[in-house]
Amino acid sequence: MSEAEILVVGGGAIGGATAALLAGRVRRVAVLDANREHAARMRGPGLLLDDLGIPRRVRLEAYDDPADLQGPFDFVLVTVKAPHLEAALVPLVERGLAPAYVSLGNGLVQERVARLVGEENLIVGTVEWGATNLGPGRLARTTRAPFVIGEPDGSVRERTERLAAALGTAFEVRLTRNIRGQVWTKLLVNSTFSGLGAVSGLLYREVVASREGLKAALAMWREGYEVGRAQGLRLERFVGVPAEELAAGGQRGEAAVREVMRHVGATKASMLQDLERGLKTEVDVINGAVVERGRKYGVPTPLNERVLGLIRKMEEGEDAPSPQKLASLAA
């Protein structure tokens, strides 16, 4: 057991599953989630987690009001979605509940989190495994893959090693000195597979099962890859697959996609889950981030722009996910 005391902010798919799997493996794990019913069910009768097909029920220390939290904590894992970062973090920072905040969200949110918690208090991470929110008190972990964590300045510090050891009681964890490259690589995963999953209504593996979906995925990955290179980033591996393999296209790219799907093909896009629940997605910090950086560095991103526009229309109820959208994107 790790002696770490951890607060998870955002008890949705990733955050809730993380807390449940850490329970009993670290000294203390608590969850803060704004959904009162979800928090109540996590407390009792307990969170029902389908963990890779094996059901388990875990009673958690869970709160919907930050005023009820009693600290201190060693680490705050920030898994709340981008639109809610300020509302979730400001009350915690004002109370000084922890010395280290770990940004684990999708998209380019790290600078926002740093402004809220203080740059010196930020650790950055990515989550390579997937999970699905099945409703209040019910979650499913759908794939097995690592956490990747690192210091923003590329160093390895005692606190990062402690965090890795705590997460390592339940998950595979990798430490990196290139977290900026790792974050952009994960952004490519989200912009490509989550973006296409959201517009099509399909799981990751279903997106690339068709020739049109595979063609669109390889082209979108290439767009984001070129934007990353234009920024001078050294892109990293995702589930062991080098980013440049997917960017190669042709048979190399297709083989790389097949290997990625072997690990995360069962993932349901977080943005698709949001659309199905009538919530605002994180498309602005995912595909929107690729588009914004592409404009800044002079790299065309037409497919990401198209997906960004489609998802925004879906958020407004003016369009809906459909597999037919893959053919138009591939064209």
PyMOL commands that set and color helices and strands:
alter all, ss='L'
color gray80, all
select helices_A, chain A and resi 13-22+36-46+66-68+82-95+110-117+119-121+158-167+179-200+204-207+211-230+243-247+250-264+270-276+283-285+287-297+302-315+325-330
alter helices_A, ss='H'
color red, helices_A
select strands_A, chain A and resi 2-9+26-32+47-51+54-58+61-63+75-78+101-103+122-127+131-135+138-141+147-150+173-175+237-238+241-242
alter strands_A, ss='S'
color yellow, strands_A
deselect
rebuild
show_as cartoon
